[in-house]
Amino acid sequence: MLAVNEILVIGMLVSFIALLFTGFPVAWVLAGVSVAFSYIAIFGSDWFGWDTYFLQDSRIFGIFIQRIYGQMSNWILVALPMFIFMGLMLERSGVTEKLMSNFIQLFGRFRGGLALGVVLIGILLAASTGIVGASVVLLAMLSMPIMLQQGYSKSFASGVVASAGTLGILIPPSIMLIIMADQMSVSVGNLFMGALIPGVMLGIFYIIYILVAAGVFRNLAPAPKNLPPVTWRLVFDTLLATLPPLLLIFAVLGSIFFGFATPTEASGLGAFGATLLALANGRLTFAVLREVGIKTTLTTAFIFGIFLGATLFAVVMRQLGGDVFISQALQGLPFGPGGIVLTILFIAFLAGFFLDWLEISLIMLPLVAPVVVALGFNEIWFIVLFAVTLQTSFLTPPVGFSLFYLKGVAPPEVTIIDIYKGIIPFVLLQILAVLLVFFLPQLVLWLPSRML
């Protein structure tokens, strides 16, 4: 028999999921459900004598104010607008266009060479911007028309672009990892380093698949004809185009790894470096600066709106004993510790079909991570494993978020079925990565252990 507070916890979760389908803004849904169930618990306690765990009087509203003030004064979260600014400025700096032009000339002459170039640029973008939607859209607009013109399979080209663009959710400096680190009170630097090897490993998996598939199935990615021969000048120009983003990545991640700067300080360095790149390429104008500033403000406000709504939701959930209820439910599963972790990952995978990473990171992760830690697992390892799982769900048909980003900007002849068919091999590679991280924790834990 469920207690009253447990019924209210289930009611909160069901109400939140149901209201999502109304199209109402997520931030308001989270905050509205939290306030509504606070009143229900308080009045039920006063009028009917319900035992609603800790939530039995109006002191909850004072806790709301304290938590909101605590979130808005959080020094770690200053990194968010800086990294967002860095990613948006890099989009307009001309760096990606230069890379794509040089990579097409250098790699385009080989079977699958264009796809290989897209993945390499995707890795650089992921380590420079950390914004998945922006990376997928940018790669699609720059590479899809060229690949289709060269006779690439529509499904193959679609899978390459969607998977390469989604690397930004995992490879540091990922905005998602910053929020996860804040929610779980772990070091952002350690989490960045922990996610680096799995993220690069995924990129390598993609490259191997592209080379093998293009070699075996020659109609997937044919080699173009009548290209000029490779010259040392072309190789030098390609290396020169790759150098600025590599230096920016090293400045941001290297300063964190070697202990020269905190992640928040490194985010400021990254924003300044992206601005210098735009200036060096002659793209830094007042109009660009204004546009990037406005988009950074709007994106940050959107994230913090959901952040504050999720904070109220988490406060009410804990006051109703939701964390205890969920912990007991998970620990009562008829599996061992590894089975419980896999069950949590499967639920997160399914949630990724309907919720953005932000809501899952703010609502689900803080509830399940303590259970995993209590089972004896490392917190950094689980967070990275959780992030890789979310990345997999964003690529999985029928409702992966990255697939819809791609469909929105892909050429008209590319159908959603083409995208679904093309992404399947990359989803299988993602699942392989999840399993490797699950069974080989040192893929995550080795690099943080070497940090200065």
Secondary structure, 3 states (H helix, E strand, C coil): CCCHHHHHHHHHHHHHHHHHCCCCCHHHHHHHHHHHHHHHHHHHHHHHCCCCCCCCCCHHHHHHHHHHHHHHCCCHHHHHHHHHHHHHHHHCCCHHHHHHHHHHHHHCCCCCHHHHHHHHHHHHHHCCCCCHHHHHHHHHHHHHHHHHHCCCCHHHHHHHHHHHHHHHHCCCCCHHHHHHHHHHCCCHHHHHHHHHHHHHHHHHHHHHHHHHHHHHCCCCCCCCCCCCCCCHHHHHHHHHHHHHHHHHHHHHHHHHHCCCCCHHHHHHHHHHHHHHHHHHCCCCCHHHHHHHHHHHHHHHHHHHHHHHHHHHHHHHHHHCCHHHHHHHHHHCCCCCHHHHHHHHHHHHHHHCCCCCHHHHHHHHHHHHHHHHHHCCCCHHHHHHHHHHHHHHHHHCCCCCHHHHHHHHHCCCCCCHHHHHHHHHHHHHHHHHHHHHHHHCCHHHHHHHHCCC
